[in-house]
Amino acid sequence: MLENLEKLIRAETIDSVWDLHVRSMAGFGFDRLIYGLSYEAGTIGLGTLEDMLILSNHGAAYLDKFLGEGLFRDAPMLRWAQSHTGACTWRRVHLVASTLTPREREVIAFNRKMGVTAGVTISFGVAPPCGRSLIALTAKPDMDQEAVDSLWEREGRQIELLNQVANLKIATLPRTHFARQLTPRQREVLQLVGAGKTSAEIAILMGVSQVTIEKHLRLAREQLGAETSAQALLKAAVQSQIFLPRSTAEEGAT
């Protein structure tokens, strides 16, 4: 376990963290993972996919329908993750079967068809400066939920810790997986805005006109789907496209 933790801590890109984590979880019997981090404060899975970081080693046939057709929004364990933090095995789905909606039953039927029948969901709670993240660990086909529950009793604390570290590491690394990527100039301007500089001051620092700075800010807002520069600043920070001073990030999240 220590070796896995050391490798995660030393990893320098999200892709390398994810590759290490996929191999680590496979060693416990979880051969398919799907991780999601949402920009929307206090939610996961309810915003647009463009504003979410999604990582998965599920096959295209599964992801095209589960993500592409929006089935993930009605996954029973996602409902649990909206208001809980920590780990929960999928036995919970059987325990609340009588309260499932028709759409949730449709998701379960699809998962069963695709061999996604046993596993664990971990909700990481709020990710700084806002948003929520979670991971769903799907057990290999020859493991049923009883075997997963038994495994979790023995090694759940270790597995959850590895997932917590992977999540925290991903949250600190620059993200290139978002569809709405800023240009280097747009990132530079937003970074300076986050440092408290005015458009006039930024124009002097960058050696361009104030009109050009305003253009960069407008395009950054459009690219991020933000109505104001403050919202664009927070979104870019949440996505780790820029890094704000701690006090600025805290003010934007309040």
ROZA-530407 format. One record per residue (C-alpha): residue number from 1; x, z, y; residue in three letters. Coordinates in steps of 0.25 Angstrom, whole numbers, plus 5000, padded with zeros to 4 digits. Example, Ala and Ser with C-alpha at 12.3 -4.5 7.8 and 13.67 -1.06 7.14 Angstrom:
BEGIN
<site><i>1</i><c1>5049</c1><c3>5031</c3><c2>4982</c2><aa>ala</aa></site>
<site><i>2</i><c1>5055</c1><c3>5029</c3><c2>4996</c2><aa>ser</aa></site>
END
This chain:
BEGIN
<site><i>1</i><c1>5000</c1><c3>5000</c3><c2>5000</c2><aa>met</aa></site>
<site><i>2</i><c1>5011</c1><c3>5003</c3><c2>5010</c2><aa>leu</aa></site>
<site><i>3</i><c1>5017</c1><c3>4990</c3><c2>5008</c2><aa>glu</aa></site>
<site><i>4</i><c1>5004</c1><c3>4983</c3><c2>5011</c2><aa>asn</aa></site>
<site><i>5</i><c1>5002</c1><c3>4992</c3><c2>5023</c2><aa>leu</aa></site>
<site><i>6</i><c1>5017</c1><c3>4988</c3><c2>5028</c2><aa>glu</aa></site>
<site><i>7</i><c1>5014</c1><c3>4973</c3><c2>5026</c2><aa>lys</aa></site>
<site><i>8</i><c1>5001</c1><c3>4974</c3><c2>5034</c2><aa>leu</aa></site>
<site><i>9</i><c1>5008</c1><c3>4982</c3><c2>5045</c2><aa>ile</aa></site>
<site><i>10</i><c1>5019</c1><c3>4972</c3><c2>5046</c2><aa>arg</aa></site>
<site><i>11</i><c1>5010</c1><c3>4959</c3><c2>5046</c2><aa>ala</aa></site>
<site><i>12</i><c1>5010</c1><c3>4952</c3><c2>5059</c2><aa>glu</aa></site>
<site><i>13</i><c1>4998</c1><c3>4942</c3><c2>5058</c2><aa>thr</aa></site>
<site><i>14</i><c1>4984</c1><c3>4944</c3><c2>5054</c2><aa>ile</aa></site>
<site><i>15</i><c1>4986</c1><c3>4933</c3><c2>5043</c2><aa>asp</aa></site>
<site><i>16</i><c1>4998</c1><c3>4941</c3><c2>5037</c2><aa>ser</aa></site>
<site><i>17</i><c1>4990</c1><c3>4954</c3><c2>5037</c2><aa>val</aa></site>
<site><i>18</i><c1>4978</c1><c3>4947</c3><c2>5030</c2><aa>trp</aa></site>
<site><i>19</i><c1>4987</c1><c3>4941</c3><c2>5020</c2><aa>asp</aa></site>
<site><i>20</i><c1>4993</c1><c3>4954</c3><c2>5016</c2><aa>leu</aa></site>
<site><i>21</i><c1>4980</c1><c3>4961</c3><c2>5016</c2><aa>his</aa></site>
<site><i>22</i><c1>4973</c1><c3>4951</c3><c2>5007</c2><aa>val</aa></site>
<site><i>23</i><c1>4984</c1><c3>4953</c3><c2>4997</c2><aa>arg</aa></site>
<site><i>24</i><c1>4984</c1><c3>4968</c3><c2>4998</c2><aa>ser</aa></site>
<site><i>25</i><c1>4969</c1><c3>4969</c3><c2>4996</c2><aa>met</aa></site>
<site><i>26</i><c1>4970</c1><c3>4959</c3><c2>4984</c2><aa>ala</aa></site>
<site><i>27</i><c1>4979</c1><c3>4969</c3><c2>4978</c2><aa>gly</aa></site>
<site><i>28</i><c1>4967</c1><c3>4979</c3><c2>4978</c2><aa>phe</aa></site>
<site><i>29</i><c1>4957</c1><c3>4969</c3><c2>4972</c2><aa>gly</aa></site>
<site><i>30</i><c1>4951</c1><c3>4964</c3><c2>4985</c2><aa>phe</aa></site>
<site><i>31</i><c1>4954</c1><c3>4949</c3><c2>4985</c2><aa>asp</aa></site>
<site><i>32</i><c1>4945</c1><c3>4944</c3><c2>4996</c2><aa>arg</aa></site>
<site><i>33</i><c1>4945</c1><c3>4950</c3><c2>5010</c2><aa>leu</aa></site>
<site><i>34</i><c1>4937</c1><c3>4947</c3><c2>5023</c2><aa>ile</aa></site>
<site><i>35</i><c1>4941</c1><c3>4954</c3><c2>5036</c2><aa>tyr</aa></site>
<site><i>36</i><c1>4934</c1><c3>4953</c3><c2>5049</c2><aa>gly</aa></site>
<site><i>37</i><c1>4936</c1><c3>4959</c3><c2>5063</c2><aa>leu</aa></site>
<site><i>38</i><c1>4926</c1><c3>4957</c3><c2>5073</c2><aa>ser</aa></site>
<site><i>39</i><c1>4928</c1><c3>4956</c3><c2>5088</c2><aa>tyr</aa></site>
<site><i>40</i><c1>4914</c1><c3>4962</c3><c2>5091</c2><aa>glu</aa></site>
<site><i>41</i><c1>4915</c1><c3>4977</c3><c2>5094</c2><aa>ala</aa></site>
<site><i>42</i><c1>4909</c1><c3>4986</c3><c2>5083</c2><aa>gly</aa></site>
<site><i>43</i><c1>4905</c1><c3>4974</c3><c2>5074</c2><aa>thr</aa></site>
<site><i>44</i><c1>4911</c1><c3>4965</c3><c2>5063</c2><aa>ile</aa></site>
<site><i>45</i><c1>4905</c1><c3>4952</c3><c2>5058</c2><aa>gly</aa></site>
<site><i>46</i><c1>4894</c1><c3>4951</c3><c2>5069</c2><aa>leu</aa></site>
<site><i>47</i><c1>4902</c1><c3>4943</c3><c2>5079</c2><aa>gly</aa></site>
<site><i>48</i><c1>4906</c1><c3>4929</c3><c2>5079</c2><aa>thr</aa></site>
<site><i>49</i><c1>4917</c1><c3>4924</c3><c2>5069</c2><aa>leu</aa></site>
<site><i>50</i><c1>4925</c1><c3>4919</c3><c2>5080</c2><aa>glu</aa></site>
<site><i>51</i><c1>4927</c1><c3>4933</c3><c2>5085</c2><aa>asp</aa></site>
<site><i>52</i><c1>4930</c1><c3>4939</c3><c2>5071</c2><aa>met</aa></site>
<site><i>53</i><c1>4943</c1><c3>4939</c3><c2>5064</c2><aa>leu</aa></site>
<site><i>54</i><c1>4940</c1><c3>4936</c3><c2>5049</c2><aa>ile</aa></site>
<site><i>55</i><c1>4951</c1><c3>4936</c3><c2>5038</c2><aa>leu</aa></site>
<site><i>56</i><c1>4947</c1><c3>4933</c3><c2>5024</c2><aa>ser</aa></site>
<site><i>57</i><c1>4953</c1><c3>4928</c3><c2>5011</c2><aa>asn</aa></site>
<site><i>58</i><c1>4939</c1><c3>4925</c3><c2>5005</c2><aa>his</aa></site>
<site><i>59</i><c1>4937</c1><c3>4910</c3><c2>5001</c2><aa>gly</aa></site>
<site><i>60</i><c1>4931</c1><c3>4900</c3><c2>5011</c2><aa>ala</aa></site>
<site><i>61</i><c1>4918</c1><c3>4899</c3><c2>5003</c2><aa>ala</aa></site>
<site><i>62</i><c1>4916</c1><c3>4913</c3><c2>5005</c2><aa>tyr</aa></site>
<site><i>63</i><c1>4920</c1><c3>4914</c3><c2>5020</c2><aa>leu</aa></site>
<site><i>64</i><c1>4913</c1><c3>4901</c3><c2>5024</c2><aa>asp</aa></site>
<site><i>65</i><c1>4899</c1><c3>4908</c3><c2>5020</c2><aa>lys</aa></site>
<site><i>66</i><c1>4902</c1><c3>4922</c3><c2>5022</c2><aa>phe</aa></site>
<site><i>67</i><c1>4909</c1><c3>4920</c3><c2>5036</c2><aa>leu</aa></site>
<site><i>68</i><c1>4904</c1><c3>4906</c3><c2>5040</c2><aa>gly</aa></site>
<site><i>69</i><c1>4890</c1><c3>4908</c3><c2>5037</c2><aa>glu</aa></site>
<site><i>70</i><c1>4890</c1><c3>4922</c3><c2>5042</c2><aa>gly</aa></site>
<site><i>71</i><c1>4886</c1><c3>4930</c3><c2>5030</c2><aa>leu</aa></site>
<site><i>72</i><c1>4897</c1><c3>4941</c3><c2>5033</c2><aa>phe</aa></site>
<site><i>73</i><c1>4888</c1><c3>4945</c3><c2>5044</c2><aa>arg</aa></site>
<site><i>74</i><c1>4878</c1><c3>4950</c3><c2>5034</c2><aa>asp</aa></site>
<site><i>75</i><c1>4887</c1><c3>4956</c3><c2>5024</c2><aa>ala</aa></site>
<site><i>76</i><c1>4882</c1><c3>4970</c3><c2>5020</c2><aa>pro</aa></site>
<site><i>77</i><c1>4896</c1><c3>4976</c3><c2>5021</c2><aa>met</aa></site>
<site><i>78</i><c1>4898</c1><c3>4971</c3><c2>5035</c2><aa>leu</aa></site>
<site><i>79</i><c1>4885</c1><c3>4978</c3><c2>5039</c2><aa>arg</aa></site>
<site><i>80</i><c1>4892</c1><c3>4991</c3><c2>5034</c2><aa>trp</aa></site>
<site><i>81</i><c1>4905</c1><c3>4988</c3><c2>5041</c2><aa>ala</aa></site>
<site><i>82</i><c1>4898</c1><c3>4987</c3><c2>5055</c2><aa>gln</aa></site>
<site><i>83</i><c1>4896</c1><c3>5002</c3><c2>5055</c2><aa>ser</aa></site>
<site><i>84</i><c1>4906</c1><c3>5007</c3><c2>5046</c2><aa>his</aa></site>
<site><i>85</i><c1>4921</c1><c3>5009</c3><c2>5045</c2><aa>thr</aa></site>
<site><i>86</i><c1>4929</c1><c3>5010</c3><c2>5032</c2><aa>gly</aa></site>
<site><i>87</i><c1>4928</c1><c3>5004</c3><c2>5018</c2><aa>ala</aa></site>
<site><i>88</i><c1>4915</c1><c3>5002</c3><c2>5010</c2><aa>cys</aa></site>
<site><i>89</i><c1>4914</c1><c3>4996</c3><c2>4996</c2><aa>thr</aa></site>
<site><i>90</i><c1>4904</c1><c3>4985</c3><c2>4994</c2><aa>trp</aa></site>
<site><i>91</i><c1>4896</c1><c3>4994</c3><c2>4985</c2><aa>arg</aa></site>
<site><i>92</i><c1>4889</c1><c3>4998</c3><c2>4998</c2><aa>arg</aa></site>
<site><i>93</i><c1>4882</c1><c3>4984</c3><c2>4997</c2><aa>val</aa></site>
<site><i>94</i><c1>4875</c1><c3>4988</c3><c2>4984</c2><aa>his</aa></site>
<site><i>95</i><c1>4871</c1><c3>5002</c3><c2>4989</c2><aa>leu</aa></site>
<site><i>96</i><c1>4864</c1><c3>4996</c3><c2>5001</c2><aa>val</aa></site>
<site><i>97</i><c1>4858</c1><c3>4984</c3><c2>4994</c2><aa>ala</aa></site>
<site><i>98</i><c1>4844</c1><c3>4987</c3><c2>4997</c2><aa>ser</aa></site>
<site><i>99</i><c1>4847</c1><c3>4987</c3><c2>5012</c2><aa>thr</aa></site>
<site><i>100</i><c1>4854</c1><c3>4973</c3><c2>5012</c2><aa>leu</aa></site>
<site><i>101</i><c1>4848</c1><c3>4962</c3><c2>5021</c2><aa>thr</aa></site>
<site><i>102</i><c1>4845</c1><c3>4948</c3><c2>5015</c2><aa>pro</aa></site>
<site><i>103</i><c1>4857</c1><c3>4943</c3><c2>5022</c2><aa>arg</aa></site>
<site><i>104</i><c1>4866</c1><c3>4954</c3><c2>5017</c2><aa>glu</aa></site>
<site><i>105</i><c1>4861</c1><c3>4950</c3><c2>5002</c2><aa>arg</aa></site>
<site><i>106</i><c1>4864</c1><c3>4936</c3><c2>5005</c2><aa>glu</aa></site>
<site><i>107</i><c1>4879</c1><c3>4940</c3><c2>5009</c2><aa>val</aa></site>
<site><i>108</i><c1>4880</c1><c3>4948</c3><c2>4996</c2><aa>ile</aa></site>
<site><i>109</i><c1>4875</c1><c3>4937</c3><c2>4987</c2><aa>ala</aa></site>
<site><i>110</i><c1>4885</c1><c3>4927</c3><c2>4994</c2><aa>phe</aa></site>
<site><i>111</i><c1>4896</c1><c3>4937</c3><c2>4992</c2><aa>asn</aa></site>
<site><i>112</i><c1>4892</c1><c3>4939</c3><c2>4977</c2><aa>arg</aa></site>
<site><i>113</i><c1>4892</c1><c3>4924</c3><c2>4975</c2><aa>lys</aa></site>
<site><i>114</i><c1>4906</c1><c3>4923</c3><c2>4981</c2><aa>met</aa></site>
<site><i>115</i><c1>4912</c1><c3>4935</c3><c2>4973</c2><aa>gly</aa></site>
<site><i>116</i><c1>4912</c1><c3>4945</c3><c2>4985</c2><aa>val</aa></site>
<site><i>117</i><c1>4905</c1><c3>4956</c3><c2>4978</c2><aa>thr</aa></site>
<site><i>118</i><c1>4914</c1><c3>4969</c3><c2>4978</c2><aa>ala</aa></site>
<site><i>119</i><c1>4923</c1><c3>4974</c3><c2>4989</c2><aa>gly</aa></site>
<site><i>120</i><c1>4925</c1><c3>4984</c3><c2>5001</c2><aa>val</aa></site>
<site><i>121</i><c1>4923</c1><c3>4982</c3><c2>5016</c2><aa>thr</aa></site>
<site><i>122</i><c1>4931</c1><c3>4989</c3><c2>5026</c2><aa>ile</aa></site>
<site><i>123</i><c1>4926</c1><c3>4991</c3><c2>5040</c2><aa>ser</aa></site>
<site><i>124</i><c1>4938</c1><c3>4994</c3><c2>5050</c2><aa>phe</aa></site>
<site><i>125</i><c1>4929</c1><c3>4998</c3><c2>5061</c2><aa>gly</aa></site>
<site><i>126</i><c1>4932</c1><c3>4994</c3><c2>5075</c2><aa>val</aa></site>
<site><i>127</i><c1>4945</c1><c3>4986</c3><c2>5078</c2><aa>ala</aa></site>
<site><i>128</i><c1>4952</c1><c3>4988</c3><c2>5091</c2><aa>pro</aa></site>
<site><i>129</i><c1>4948</c1><c3>4985</c3><c2>5102</c2><aa>pro</aa></site>
<site><i>130</i><c1>4934</c1><c3>4982</c3><c2>5096</c2><aa>cys</aa></site>
<site><i>131</i><c1>4927</c1><c3>4975</c3><c2>5084</c2><aa>gly</aa></site>
<site><i>132</i><c1>4926</c1><c3>4978</c3><c2>5069</c2><aa>arg</aa></site>
<site><i>133</i><c1>4934</c1><c3>4974</c3><c2>5057</c2><aa>ser</aa></site>
<site><i>134</i><c1>4931</c1><c3>4974</c3><c2>5042</c2><aa>leu</aa></site>
<site><i>135</i><c1>4936</c1><c3>4969</c3><c2>5029</c2><aa>ile</aa></site>
<site><i>136</i><c1>4929</c1><c3>4966</c3><c2>5016</c2><aa>ala</aa></site>
<site><i>137</i><c1>4937</c1><c3>4967</c3><c2>5003</c2><aa>leu</aa></site>
<site><i>138</i><c1>4932</c1><c3>4959</c3><c2>4992</c2><aa>thr</aa></site>
<site><i>139</i><c1>4936</c1><c3>4963</c3><c2>4978</c2><aa>ala</aa></site>
<site><i>140</i><c1>4941</c1><c3>4953</c3><c2>4968</c2><aa>lys</aa></site>
<site><i>141</i><c1>4930</c1><c3>4946</c3><c2>4959</c2><aa>pro</aa></site>
<site><i>142</i><c1>4933</c1><c3>4955</c3><c2>4947</c2><aa>asp</aa></site>
<site><i>143</i><c1>4931</c1><c3>4968</c3><c2>4955</c2><aa>met</aa></site>
<site><i>144</i><c1>4917</c1><c3>4974</c3><c2>4956</c2><aa>asp</aa></site>
<site><i>145</i><c1>4912</c1><c3>4984</c3><c2>4967</c2><aa>gln</aa></site>
<site><i>146</i><c1>4914</c1><c3>4995</c3><c2>4957</c2><aa>glu</aa></site>
<site><i>147</i><c1>4929</c1><c3>4991</c3><c2>4955</c2><aa>ala</aa></site>
<site><i>148</i><c1>4930</c1><c3>4990</c3><c2>4970</c2><aa>val</aa></site>
<site><i>149</i><c1>4924</c1><c3>5004</c3><c2>4973</c2><aa>asp</aa></site>
<site><i>150</i><c1>4933</c1><c3>5010</c3><c2>4962</c2><aa>ser</aa></site>
<site><i>151</i><c1>4945</c1><c3>5003</c3><c2>4969</c2><aa>leu</aa></site>
<site><i>152</i><c1>4941</c1><c3>5008</c3><c2>4982</c2><aa>trp</aa></site>
<site><i>153</i><c1>4940</c1><c3>5022</c3><c2>4977</c2><aa>glu</aa></site>
<site><i>154</i><c1>4955</c1><c3>5021</c3><c2>4972</c2><aa>arg</aa></site>
<site><i>155</i><c1>4961</c1><c3>5013</c3><c2>4983</c2><aa>glu</aa></site>
<site><i>156</i><c1>4951</c1><c3>5012</c3><c2>4994</c2><aa>gly</aa></site>
<site><i>157</i><c1>4959</c1><c3>5020</c3><c2>5005</c2><aa>arg</aa></site>
<site><i>158</i><c1>4972</c1><c3>5011</c3><c2>5002</c2><aa>gln</aa></site>
<site><i>159</i><c1>4964</c1><c3>4998</c3><c2>5003</c2><aa>ile</aa></site>
<site><i>160</i><c1>4956</c1><c3>5002</c3><c2>5016</c2><aa>glu</aa></site>
<site><i>161</i><c1>4969</c1><c3>5007</c3><c2>5023</c2><aa>leu</aa></site>
<site><i>162</i><c1>4976</c1><c3>4993</c3><c2>5020</c2><aa>leu</aa></site>
<site><i>163</i><c1>4964</c1><c3>4986</c3><c2>5026</c2><aa>asn</aa></site>
<site><i>164</i><c1>4964</c1><c3>4995</c3><c2>5038</c2><aa>gln</aa></site>
<site><i>165</i><c1>4978</c1><c3>4992</c3><c2>5041</c2><aa>val</aa></site>
<site><i>166</i><c1>4976</c1><c3>4977</c3><c2>5039</c2><aa>ala</aa></site>
<site><i>167</i><c1>4964</c1><c3>4978</c3><c2>5049</c2><aa>asn</aa></site>
<site><i>168</i><c1>4972</c1><c3>4985</c3><c2>5059</c2><aa>leu</aa></site>
<site><i>169</i><c1>4983</c1><c3>4976</c3><c2>5058</c2><aa>lys</aa></site>
<site><i>170</i><c1>4974</c1><c3>4964</c3><c2>5059</c2><aa>ile</aa></site>
<site><i>171</i><c1>4968</c1><c3>4970</c3><c2>5072</c2><aa>ala</aa></site>
<site><i>172</i><c1>4982</c1><c3>4971</c3><c2>5079</c2><aa>thr</aa></site>
<site><i>173</i><c1>4987</c1><c3>4956</c3><c2>5076</c2><aa>leu</aa></site>
<site><i>174</i><c1>4984</c1><c3>4944</c3><c2>5084</c2><aa>pro</aa></site>
<site><i>175</i><c1>4972</c1><c3>4936</c3><c2>5078</c2><aa>arg</aa></site>
<site><i>176</i><c1>4973</c1><c3>4921</c3><c2>5076</c2><aa>thr</aa></site>
<site><i>177</i><c1>4960</c1><c3>4921</c3><c2>5067</c2><aa>his</aa></site>
<site><i>178</i><c1>4950</c1><c3>4921</c3><c2>5078</c2><aa>phe</aa></site>
<site><i>179</i><c1>4943</c1><c3>4907</c3><c2>5082</c2><aa>ala</aa></site>
<site><i>180</i><c1>4944</c1><c3>4910</c3><c2>5096</c2><aa>arg</aa></site>
<site><i>181</i><c1>4959</c1><c3>4910</c3><c2>5099</c2><aa>gln</aa></site>
<site><i>182</i><c1>4965</c1><c3>4912</c3><c2>5113</c2><aa>leu</aa></site>
<site><i>183</i><c1>4976</c1><c3>4903</c3><c2>5118</c2><aa>thr</aa></site>
<site><i>184</i><c1>4989</c1><c3>4909</c3><c2>5122</c2><aa>pro</aa></site>
<site><i>185</i><c1>4986</c1><c3>4908</c3><c2>5137</c2><aa>arg</aa></site>
<site><i>186</i><c1>4972</c1><c3>4914</c3><c2>5135</c2><aa>gln</aa></site>
<site><i>187</i><c1>4978</c1><c3>4926</c3><c2>5127</c2><aa>arg</aa></site>
<site><i>188</i><c1>4989</c1><c3>4928</c3><c2>5138</c2><aa>glu</aa></site>
<site><i>189</i><c1>4978</c1><c3>4928</c3><c2>5149</c2><aa>val</aa></site>
<site><i>190</i><c1>4969</c1><c3>4938</c3><c2>5142</c2><aa>leu</aa></site>
<site><i>191</i><c1>4981</c1><c3>4947</c3><c2>5138</c2><aa>gln</aa></site>
<site><i>192</i><c1>4985</c1><c3>4948</c3><c2>5153</c2><aa>leu</aa></site>
<site><i>193</i><c1>4970</c1><c3>4951</c3><c2>5157</c2><aa>val</aa></site>
<site><i>194</i><c1>4971</c1><c3>4962</c3><c2>5147</c2><aa>gly</aa></site>
<site><i>195</i><c1>4983</c1><c3>4967</c3><c2>5154</c2><aa>ala</aa></site>
<site><i>196</i><c1>4975</c1><c3>4968</c3><c2>5167</c2><aa>gly</aa></site>
<site><i>197</i><c1>4980</c1><c3>4956</c3><c2>5174</c2><aa>lys</aa></site>
<site><i>198</i><c1>4970</c1><c3>4948</c3><c2>5183</c2><aa>thr</aa></site>
<site><i>199</i><c1>4969</c1><c3>4933</c3><c2>5182</c2><aa>ser</aa></site>
<site><i>200</i><c1>4978</c1><c3>4931</c3><c2>5195</c2><aa>ala</aa></site>
<site><i>201</i><c1>4989</c1><c3>4940</c3><c2>5189</c2><aa>glu</aa></site>
<site><i>202</i><c1>4988</c1><c3>4933</c3><c2>5176</c2><aa>ile</aa></site>
<site><i>203</i><c1>4989</c1><c3>4919</c3><c2>5183</c2><aa>ala</aa></site>
<site><i>204</i><c1>5002</c1><c3>4924</c3><c2>5190</c2><aa>ile</aa></site>
<site><i>205</i><c1>5008</c1><c3>4930</c3><c2>5177</c2><aa>leu</aa></site>
<site><i>206</i><c1>5005</c1><c3>4917</c3><c2>5169</c2><aa>met</aa></site>
<site><i>207</i><c1>5009</c1><c3>4907</c3><c2>5180</c2><aa>gly</aa></site>
<site><i>208</i><c1>4995</c1><c3>4900</c3><c2>5181</c2><aa>val</aa></site>
<site><i>209</i><c1>4983</c1><c3>4900</c3><c2>5190</c2><aa>ser</aa></site>
<site><i>210</i><c1>4972</c1><c3>4910</c3><c2>5190</c2><aa>gln</aa></site>
<site><i>211</i><c1>4962</c1><c3>4899</c3><c2>5186</c2><aa>val</aa></site>
<site><i>212</i><c1>4970</c1><c3>4896</c3><c2>5174</c2><aa>thr</aa></site>
<site><i>213</i><c1>4970</c1><c3>4911</c3><c2>5170</c2><aa>ile</aa></site>
<site><i>214</i><c1>4955</c1><c3>4911</c3><c2>5172</c2><aa>glu</aa></site>
<site><i>215</i><c1>4954</c1><c3>4899</c3><c2>5163</c2><aa>lys</aa></site>
<site><i>216</i><c1>4962</c1><c3>4905</c3><c2>5152</c2><aa>his</aa></site>
<site><i>217</i><c1>4952</c1><c3>4917</c3><c2>5153</c2><aa>leu</aa></site>
<site><i>218</i><c1>4940</c1><c3>4909</c3><c2>5153</c2><aa>arg</aa></site>
<site><i>219</i><c1>4945</c1><c3>4901</c3><c2>5140</c2><aa>leu</aa></site>
<site><i>220</i><c1>4949</c1><c3>4914</c3><c2>5134</c2><aa>ala</aa></site>
<site><i>221</i><c1>4935</c1><c3>4919</c3><c2>5136</c2><aa>arg</aa></site>
<site><i>222</i><c1>4929</c1><c3>4907</c3><c2>5130</c2><aa>glu</aa></site>
<site><i>223</i><c1>4938</c1><c3>4907</c3><c2>5118</c2><aa>gln</aa></site>
<site><i>224</i><c1>4935</c1><c3>4921</c3><c2>5115</c2><aa>leu</aa></site>
<site><i>225</i><c1>4920</c1><c3>4920</c3><c2>5117</c2><aa>gly</aa></site>
<site><i>226</i><c1>4921</c1><c3>4930</c3><c2>5128</c2><aa>ala</aa></site>
<site><i>227</i><c1>4912</c1><c3>4931</c3><c2>5141</c2><aa>glu</aa></site>
<site><i>228</i><c1>4923</c1><c3>4939</c3><c2>5149</c2><aa>thr</aa></site>
<site><i>229</i><c1>4938</c1><c3>4940</c3><c2>5150</c2><aa>ser</aa></site>
<site><i>230</i><c1>4937</c1><c3>4955</c3><c2>5146</c2><aa>ala</aa></site>
<site><i>231</i><c1>4929</c1><c3>4951</c3><c2>5133</c2><aa>gln</aa></site>
<site><i>232</i><c1>4939</c1><c3>4940</c3><c2>5130</c2><aa>ala</aa></site>
<site><i>233</i><c1>4950</c1><c3>4950</c3><c2>5132</c2><aa>leu</aa></site>
<site><i>234</i><c1>4944</c1><c3>4960</c3><c2>5122</c2><aa>leu</aa></site>
<site><i>235</i><c1>4941</c1><c3>4949</c3><c2>5112</c2><aa>lys</aa></site>
<site><i>236</i><c1>4955</c1><c3>4943</c3><c2>5113</c2><aa>ala</aa></site>
<site><i>237</i><c1>4961</c1><c3>4958</c3><c2>5111</c2><aa>ala</aa></site>
<site><i>238</i><c1>4951</c1><c3>4960</c3><c2>5099</c2><aa>val</aa></site>
<site><i>239</i><c1>4956</c1><c3>4948</c3><c2>5092</c2><aa>gln</aa></site>
<site><i>240</i><c1>4971</c1><c3>4951</c3><c2>5095</c2><aa>ser</aa></site>
<site><i>241</i><c1>4973</c1><c3>4938</c3><c2>5103</c2><aa>gln</aa></site>
<site><i>242</i><c1>4978</c1><c3>4947</c3><c2>5114</c2><aa>ile</aa></site>
<site><i>243</i><c1>4982</c1><c3>4962</c3><c2>5115</c2><aa>phe</aa></site>
<site><i>244</i><c1>4976</c1><c3>4971</c3><c2>5126</c2><aa>leu</aa></site>
<site><i>245</i><c1>4982</c1><c3>4984</c3><c2>5131</c2><aa>pro</aa></site>
<site><i>246</i><c1>4975</c1><c3>4995</c3><c2>5124</c2><aa>arg</aa></site>
<site><i>247</i><c1>4968</c1><c3>5000</c3><c2>5137</c2><aa>ser</aa></site>
<site><i>248</i><c1>4962</c1><c3>4986</c3><c2>5139</c2><aa>thr</aa></site>
<site><i>249</i><c1>4957</c1><c3>4984</c3><c2>5125</c2><aa>ala</aa></site>
<site><i>250</i><c1>4951</c1><c3>4998</c3><c2>5125</c2><aa>glu</aa></site>
<site><i>251</i><c1>4944</c1><c3>4995</c3><c2>5138</c2><aa>glu</aa></site>
<site><i>252</i><c1>4938</c1><c3>4982</c3><c2>5133</c2><aa>gly</aa></site>
<site><i>253</i><c1>4933</c1><c3>4988</c3><c2>5121</c2><aa>ala</aa></site>
<site><i>254</i><c1>4925</c1><c3>4999</c3><c2>5129</c2><aa>thr</aa></site>
END
